[in-house]
Amino acid sequence: MNVRNELPRVPEWNHETGELLLWIENTRTVWCRVEQIFRAAQRYYDKGRGDRKRLERGLERVAAIGAQDYHRENGTPGDRWHELFPVASRRLVATYLADFFIEENQRGNLW
C-alpha cells in the first residue's frame, strides 16, 4: 500500500500533510476509496478524456474523509477535523496522489 519512497520536498509540505497522507495510505477503508477513484479515472484516461482537475477534486474529497477518520480515531472532543488538517494540506495530499496516479498510468501500471 505504500505509494512512495519518501515524502515530497515541497515548501508547503508540513507535518500535518505527511500525517494525513500516511493515514490515507495505511487505513484500508480510506485507501479503498482512493483505489475506486483511480479505477474510475483509469477508464477516462484509457479513452483519452482524462481530466486532472476532476481527479484532484475526487481525491480532495477522499482527503477530507481521511481527515475526518483520523480525527474520529485520534482527535479530542475539542478539536475540529478541518482545523487539524486545513484545506491547503488536504489539497497537497490530493495533488500528490493525482501525480502518483498519472505517473503510474504513464508507466502502464493499471488499477
C-alpha positions in Angstrom: 0.0 0.0 0.0 2.9 2.4 0.4 2.9 4.5 -2.7 6.1 6.5 -2.2 9.7 6.1 -1.1 9.9 9.4 0.8 7.8 12.4 1.4 7.9 15.1 -1.3 10.3 18.0 -0.8 7.9 21.0 -1.2 8.0 24.1 1.0 4.3 23.8 1.8 4.6 20.2 2.9 4.3 20.1 6.7 3.8 17.6 9.5 0.0 17.6 9.1 0.2 16.9 5.4 2.5 14.0 5.9 0.4 12.6 8.7 -2.7 12.7 6.6 -1.0 11.0 3.6 0.2 8.2 5.9 -3.2 7.8 7.4 -4.9 7.6 4.0 -2.3 5.1 2.7 -2.5 2.9 5.8 -6.2 2.9 6.5 -7.9 0.3 4.5 -11.4 1.9 4.3 -9.9 5.2 3.1 -7.4 3.6 0.7 -10.2 1.6 -0.9 -11.9 4.9 -1.8 -8.7 6.1 -3.4 -8.5 2.9 -5.4 -12.1 3.4 -6.6 -11.2 6.9 -7.8 -8.1 5.6 -9.5 -10.1 2.8 -11.3 -12.7 5.3 -12.4 -10.0 7.7 -13.6 -8.3 4.9 -15.4 -11.4 4.4 -17.6 -11.3 8.1 -18.6 -7.6 8.1 -19.3 -7.9 5.0 -21.4 -10.4 6.8 -23.6 -8.2 9.8 -23.8 -10.5 12.0 -21.8 -8.5 12.2 -18.6 -9.1 15.4 -16.6 -6.6 16.2 -13.9 -8.9 18.8 -12.2 -11.7 16.3 -11.9 -9.2 13.7 -10.5 -7.9 16.1 -7.9 -11.4 17.1 -6.8 -12.3 13.5 -6.2 -9.1 13.0 -4.3 -9.7 16.1 -2.2 -13.0 14.6 -1.1 -11.1 11.4 -0.1 -8.5 13.5 1.8 -11.4 15.2 3.7 -12.8 11.7 4.5 -9.4 10.6 5.7 -9.1 13.7 7.9 -12.4 13.0 9.4 -11.5 9.4 10.0 -8.2 10.4 11.6 -9.9 12.9 13.9 -12.5 10.2 14.8 -9.7 7.8 15.8 -7.1 10.2 17.3 -8.7 13.5 17.9 -10.1 15.0 21.1 -13.6 16.3 21.6 -12.4 20.0 21.5 -10.6 19.6 18.2 -12.2 20.2 14.8 -11.1 17.9 11.9 -11.0 20.8 9.4 -8.7 22.8 11.7 -6.5 19.8 12.4 -6.0 19.3 8.6 -6.5 22.6 6.8 -7.7 22.9 3.2 -4.1 23.5 2.0 -2.9 20.3 3.5 -5.8 18.3 2.0 -5.2 19.8 -1.4 -1.5 18.9 -1.3 -2.3 15.3 -0.5 -4.8 15.3 -3.3 -2.2 16.7 -5.7 0.4 14.2 -4.6 -2.0 11.3 -5.1 -3.0 12.7 -8.5 0.7 12.9 -9.5 1.2 9.4 -8.3 -1.8 8.1 -10.4 -0.7 10.0 -13.6 2.9 8.8 -13.2 1.8 5.2 -12.7 -0.6 5.5 -15.6 2.1 6.7 -17.9 4.3 3.7 -16.9 1.4 1.4 -17.9 0.5 0.3 -14.4 -3.2 -0.2 -14.3 -5.6 -0.2 -11.4 
